[in-house]
Amino acid sequence: MNFNLLTETGLDSNLAEIVAKLQSLMDSFWVYIVIALAAVVVIWGAYIGIKIAIAHRNEEKINAKDMVKQLIIGIVIIFVVAMGAPLLINGLSAWVGA
């Protein structure tokens, strides 16, 4: 058992290493994550657009409009998470550094 983990300096240094690795991981994959999420939004938006275009009954139109609302809510949630994750990691880094 490593007793160095139990001391404050050992815990701080280990946490600092984890934060540094998380930052490097986010920096290396950030572009790919954004591209993948954008592709999903575009494909799902096209699917919903097709559903709206071919909807003949009122029920189908209402369902398609609900899907548009859900798509917008999903985009907002993705945006909030995408903006919040780096801020959370930077805040954790500042907290460890203090």
C-alpha angles and dihedrals in degrees: 000000000000108000090187088079090062096059120084095240092049091050092047093050092047091048090048090053091050092049091048091051091048091051093050091047092050091047093051097046101031096097093048093048092051092047092049093049091047090051091051091050092049094047093045091046090053090049091051091046090054091048090052092047095052097039110120104167126061091241091057091048092050091049091049092050090050088052089054090053090049091049091053092048089049092051090051092049092048090049093050092049092045092052095039100050097065091042090051092050092048090048090050089049092051091047092052091046093052 
